[in-house]
């Protein structure tokens, strides 16, 4: 199962790079204890994929991210748990499941 999410990037965090956004979501997933899948191998990483990178300094309400889940989870519960761990300026606006 995969969860597709749409998030916003606003305020002071509009100046954060795409690579830092990737790290931010990895940390939020780990801290929230979400069952996102890990890759195999020597250096495993979370199976999270992002849409195109936004230019530095730009605000957006339509950034996309997809999480590959290990087990089923309601999209509403996923949204609530990850938003608790994200900093002010980054917020998941909408989640939906995809198979």
Rosetta constraint file for C-alpha pairs under 8 A:
AtomPair CA 1 CA 68 HARMONIC 6.26 0.50
AtomPair CA 1 CA 69 HARMONIC 5.53 0.50
AtomPair CA 1 CA 70 HARMONIC 7.36 0.50
AtomPair CA 1 CA 71 HARMONIC 7.24 0.50
AtomPair CA 1 CA 72 HARMONIC 6.69 0.50
AtomPair CA 1 CA 97 HARMONIC 7.09 0.50
AtomPair CA 1 CA 98 HARMONIC 6.15 0.50
AtomPair CA 1 CA 99 HARMONIC 4.85 0.50
AtomPair CA 2 CA 66 HARMONIC 6.67 0.50
AtomPair CA 2 CA 67 HARMONIC 5.52 0.50
AtomPair CA 2 CA 68 HARMONIC 4.52 0.50
AtomPair CA 2 CA 69 HARMONIC 5.57 0.50
AtomPair CA 2 CA 97 HARMONIC 5.82 0.50
AtomPair CA 2 CA 98 HARMONIC 4.98 0.50
AtomPair CA 2 CA 99 HARMONIC 5.81 0.50
AtomPair CA 3 CA 66 HARMONIC 5.66 0.50
AtomPair CA 3 CA 67 HARMONIC 5.20 0.50
AtomPair CA 3 CA 68 HARMONIC 6.64 0.50
AtomPair CA 3 CA 69 HARMONIC 7.24 0.50
AtomPair CA 3 CA 75 HARMONIC 6.82 0.50
AtomPair CA 3 CA 95 HARMONIC 6.53 0.50
AtomPair CA 3 CA 96 HARMONIC 5.66 0.50
AtomPair CA 3 CA 97 HARMONIC 4.49 0.50
AtomPair CA 3 CA 98 HARMONIC 5.79 0.50
AtomPair CA 4 CA 64 HARMONIC 7.26 0.50
AtomPair CA 4 CA 65 HARMONIC 5.94 0.50
AtomPair CA 4 CA 66 HARMONIC 4.43 0.50
AtomPair CA 4 CA 67 HARMONIC 6.47 0.50
AtomPair CA 4 CA 95 HARMONIC 5.65 0.50
AtomPair CA 4 CA 96 HARMONIC 5.42 0.50
AtomPair CA 4 CA 97 HARMONIC 6.17 0.50
AtomPair CA 4 CA 98 HARMONIC 6.83 0.50
AtomPair CA 5 CA 64 HARMONIC 5.85 0.50
AtomPair CA 5 CA 65 HARMONIC 5.34 0.50
AtomPair CA 5 CA 66 HARMONIC 6.16 0.50
AtomPair CA 5 CA 92 HARMONIC 6.62 0.50
AtomPair CA 5 CA 93 HARMONIC 7.37 0.50
AtomPair CA 5 CA 94 HARMONIC 5.57 0.50
AtomPair CA 5 CA 95 HARMONIC 4.35 0.50
AtomPair CA 5 CA 96 HARMONIC 6.54 0.50
AtomPair CA 6 CA 61 HARMONIC 7.75 0.50
AtomPair CA 6 CA 62 HARMONIC 5.81 0.50
AtomPair CA 6 CA 63 HARMONIC 5.49 0.50
AtomPair CA 6 CA 64 HARMONIC 4.71 0.50
AtomPair CA 6 CA 65 HARMONIC 6.47 0.50
AtomPair CA 6 CA 92 HARMONIC 5.89 0.50
AtomPair CA 6 CA 93 HARMONIC 5.65 0.50
AtomPair CA 6 CA 94 HARMONIC 5.30 0.50
AtomPair CA 6 CA 95 HARMONIC 6.58 0.50
AtomPair CA 7 CA 61 HARMONIC 6.25 0.50
AtomPair CA 7 CA 62 HARMONIC 6.04 0.50
AtomPair CA 7 CA 63 HARMONIC 5.25 0.50
AtomPair CA 7 CA 64 HARMONIC 6.40 0.50
AtomPair CA 7 CA 65 HARMONIC 7.77 0.50
AtomPair CA 7 CA 90 HARMONIC 6.90 0.50
AtomPair CA 7 CA 91 HARMONIC 5.43 0.50
AtomPair CA 7 CA 92 HARMONIC 4.12 0.50
AtomPair CA 7 CA 93 HARMONIC 5.17 0.50
AtomPair CA 7 CA 94 HARMONIC 7.09 0.50
AtomPair CA 8 CA 59 HARMONIC 7.61 0.50
AtomPair CA 8 CA 60 HARMONIC 5.43 0.50
AtomPair CA 8 CA 61 HARMONIC 4.17 0.50
AtomPair CA 8 CA 62 HARMONIC 6.09 0.50
AtomPair CA 8 CA 63 HARMONIC 6.17 0.50
AtomPair CA 8 CA 89 HARMONIC 7.47 0.50
AtomPair CA 8 CA 90 HARMONIC 5.60 0.50
AtomPair CA 8 CA 91 HARMONIC 5.50 0.50
AtomPair CA 8 CA 92 HARMONIC 6.56 0.50
AtomPair CA 8 CA 93 HARMONIC 6.95 0.50
AtomPair CA 9 CA 13 HARMONIC 6.43 0.50
AtomPair CA 9 CA 14 HARMONIC 5.71 0.50
AtomPair CA 9 CA 59 HARMONIC 5.51 0.50
AtomPair CA 9 CA 60 HARMONIC 5.35 0.50
AtomPair CA 9 CA 61 HARMONIC 6.57 0.50
AtomPair CA 9 CA 63 HARMONIC 7.78 0.50
AtomPair CA 9 CA 89 HARMONIC 5.68 0.50
AtomPair CA 9 CA 90 HARMONIC 4.88 0.50
AtomPair CA 9 CA 91 HARMONIC 7.14 0.50
AtomPair CA 10 CA 14 HARMONIC 5.19 0.50
AtomPair CA 10 CA 59 HARMONIC 5.07 0.50
AtomPair CA 10 CA 60 HARMONIC 6.63 0.50
AtomPair CA 10 CA 89 HARMONIC 4.77 0.50
AtomPair CA 10 CA 90 HARMONIC 6.55 0.50
AtomPair CA 11 CA 59 HARMONIC 7.44 0.50
AtomPair CA 11 CA 89 HARMONIC 5.55 0.50
AtomPair CA 12 CA 89 HARMONIC 6.88 0.50
AtomPair CA 13 CA 89 HARMONIC 5.64 0.50
AtomPair CA 13 CA 90 HARMONIC 7.20 0.50
AtomPair CA 14 CA 56 HARMONIC 6.84 0.50
AtomPair CA 14 CA 57 HARMONIC 4.96 0.50
AtomPair CA 14 CA 58 HARMONIC 5.63 0.50
AtomPair CA 14 CA 59 HARMONIC 5.42 0.50
AtomPair CA 14 CA 89 HARMONIC 7.75 0.50
AtomPair CA 15 CA 56 HARMONIC 5.56 0.50
AtomPair CA 15 CA 57 HARMONIC 4.49 0.50
AtomPair CA 15 CA 58 HARMONIC 7.34 0.50
AtomPair CA 16 CA 20 HARMONIC 6.28 0.50
AtomPair CA 16 CA 21 HARMONIC 6.94 0.50
AtomPair CA 16 CA 56 HARMONIC 6.73 0.50
AtomPair CA 16 CA 57 HARMONIC 7.47 0.50
AtomPair CA 17 CA 21 HARMONIC 6.39 0.50
AtomPair CA 17 CA 56 HARMONIC 6.05 0.50
AtomPair CA 18 CA 22 HARMONIC 6.37 0.50
AtomPair CA 18 CA 53 HARMONIC 5.86 0.50
AtomPair CA 18 CA 54 HARMONIC 7.04 0.50
AtomPair CA 18 CA 56 HARMONIC 7.99 0.50
AtomPair CA 19 CA 23 HARMONIC 6.44 0.50
AtomPair CA 20 CA 24 HARMONIC 5.99 0.50
AtomPair CA 21 CA 25 HARMONIC 6.25 0.50
AtomPair CA 22 CA 26 HARMONIC 6.33 0.50
AtomPair CA 22 CA 50 HARMONIC 7.96 0.50
AtomPair CA 23 CA 27 HARMONIC 6.22 0.50
AtomPair CA 24 CA 28 HARMONIC 6.19 0.50
AtomPair CA 24 CA 86 HARMONIC 7.68 0.50
AtomPair CA 25 CA 29 HARMONIC 6.09 0.50
AtomPair CA 25 CA 86 HARMONIC 7.68 0.50
AtomPair CA 26 CA 30 HARMONIC 6.31 0.50
AtomPair CA 26 CA 46 HARMONIC 6.78 0.50
AtomPair CA 27 CA 31 HARMONIC 6.04 0.50
AtomPair CA 28 CA 32 HARMONIC 5.96 0.50
AtomPair CA 28 CA 82 HARMONIC 6.19 0.50
AtomPair CA 28 CA 85 HARMONIC 5.29 0.50
AtomPair CA 28 CA 86 HARMONIC 6.04 0.50
AtomPair CA 29 CA 33 HARMONIC 6.13 0.50
AtomPair CA 29 CA 34 HARMONIC 5.50 0.50
AtomPair CA 29 CA 36 HARMONIC 7.33 0.50
AtomPair CA 29 CA 82 HARMONIC 6.52 0.50
AtomPair CA 30 CA 34 HARMONIC 6.63 0.50
AtomPair CA 31 CA 85 HARMONIC 6.90 0.50
AtomPair CA 32 CA 81 HARMONIC 6.04 0.50
AtomPair CA 32 CA 82 HARMONIC 6.11 0.50
AtomPair CA 32 CA 84 HARMONIC 7.84 0.50
AtomPair CA 32 CA 85 HARMONIC 6.46 0.50
AtomPair CA 34 CA 78 HARMONIC 7.44 0.50
AtomPair CA 34 CA 81 HARMONIC 7.93 0.50
AtomPair CA 35 CA 69 HARMONIC 5.78 0.50
AtomPair CA 35 CA 70 HARMONIC 5.52 0.50
AtomPair CA 35 CA 71 HARMONIC 6.29 0.50
AtomPair CA 36 CA 46 HARMONIC 6.55 0.50
AtomPair CA 36 CA 47 HARMONIC 6.79 0.50
AtomPair CA 36 CA 67 HARMONIC 6.43 0.50
AtomPair CA 36 CA 68 HARMONIC 5.79 0.50
AtomPair CA 36 CA 69 HARMONIC 4.34 0.50
AtomPair CA 36 CA 70 HARMONIC 5.65 0.50
AtomPair CA 36 CA 71 HARMONIC 7.94 0.50
AtomPair CA 37 CA 46 HARMONIC 5.85 0.50
AtomPair CA 37 CA 47 HARMONIC 5.52 0.50
AtomPair CA 37 CA 67 HARMONIC 7.94 0.50
AtomPair CA 37 CA 68 HARMONIC 5.66 0.50
AtomPair CA 37 CA 69 HARMONIC 5.20 0.50
AtomPair CA 37 CA 70 HARMONIC 5.00 0.50
AtomPair CA 38 CA 44 HARMONIC 5.93 0.50
AtomPair CA 38 CA 45 HARMONIC 5.36 0.50
AtomPair CA 38 CA 46 HARMONIC 4.52 0.50
AtomPair CA 38 CA 47 HARMONIC 5.64 0.50
AtomPair CA 39 CA 44 HARMONIC 4.92 0.50
AtomPair CA 39 CA 45 HARMONIC 5.47 0.50
AtomPair CA 39 CA 46 HARMONIC 6.35 0.50
AtomPair CA 39 CA 47 HARMONIC 6.40 0.50
AtomPair CA 40 CA 44 HARMONIC 5.57 0.50
AtomPair CA 47 CA 67 HARMONIC 6.16 0.50
AtomPair CA 47 CA 68 HARMONIC 5.52 0.50
AtomPair CA 48 CA 65 HARMONIC 6.99 0.50
AtomPair CA 48 CA 66 HARMONIC 5.67 0.50
AtomPair CA 48 CA 67 HARMONIC 4.71 0.50
AtomPair CA 48 CA 68 HARMONIC 6.47 0.50
AtomPair CA 49 CA 65 HARMONIC 5.66 0.50
AtomPair CA 49 CA 66 HARMONIC 5.19 0.50
AtomPair CA 49 CA 67 HARMONIC 6.69 0.50
AtomPair CA 50 CA 64 HARMONIC 5.94 0.50
AtomPair CA 50 CA 65 HARMONIC 4.40 0.50
AtomPair CA 50 CA 66 HARMONIC 6.41 0.50
AtomPair CA 51 CA 63 HARMONIC 6.85 0.50
AtomPair CA 51 CA 64 HARMONIC 5.28 0.50
AtomPair CA 51 CA 65 HARMONIC 6.21 0.50
AtomPair CA 54 CA 58 HARMONIC 6.86 0.50
AtomPair CA 73 CA 77 HARMONIC 7.03 0.50
AtomPair CA 73 CA 78 HARMONIC 6.73 0.50
AtomPair CA 74 CA 78 HARMONIC 6.30 0.50
AtomPair CA 74 CA 97 HARMONIC 7.98 0.50
AtomPair CA 75 CA 79 HARMONIC 6.11 0.50
AtomPair CA 75 CA 95 HARMONIC 5.36 0.50
AtomPair CA 75 CA 96 HARMONIC 5.57 0.50
AtomPair CA 75 CA 97 HARMONIC 6.31 0.50
AtomPair CA 76 CA 80 HARMONIC 6.26 0.50
AtomPair CA 76 CA 95 HARMONIC 6.78 0.50
AtomPair CA 77 CA 81 HARMONIC 6.17 0.50
AtomPair CA 78 CA 82 HARMONIC 6.14 0.50
AtomPair CA 78 CA 95 HARMONIC 7.76 0.50
AtomPair CA 79 CA 83 HARMONIC 6.04 0.50
AtomPair CA 79 CA 92 HARMONIC 6.35 0.50
AtomPair CA 79 CA 93 HARMONIC 7.81 0.50
AtomPair CA 79 CA 94 HARMONIC 7.18 0.50
AtomPair CA 79 CA 95 HARMONIC 6.33 0.50
AtomPair CA 80 CA 84 HARMONIC 6.47 0.50
AtomPair CA 81 CA 85 HARMONIC 7.05 0.50
AtomPair CA 82 CA 86 HARMONIC 6.38 0.50
AtomPair CA 82 CA 92 HARMONIC 7.67 0.50
AtomPair CA 83 CA 91 HARMONIC 5.99 0.50
AtomPair CA 83 CA 92 HARMONIC 6.23 0.50
AtomPair CA 86 CA 90 HARMONIC 6.27 0.50
AtomPair CA 86 CA 91 HARMONIC 6.70 0.50
AtomPair CA 87 CA 91 HARMONIC 7.80 0.50
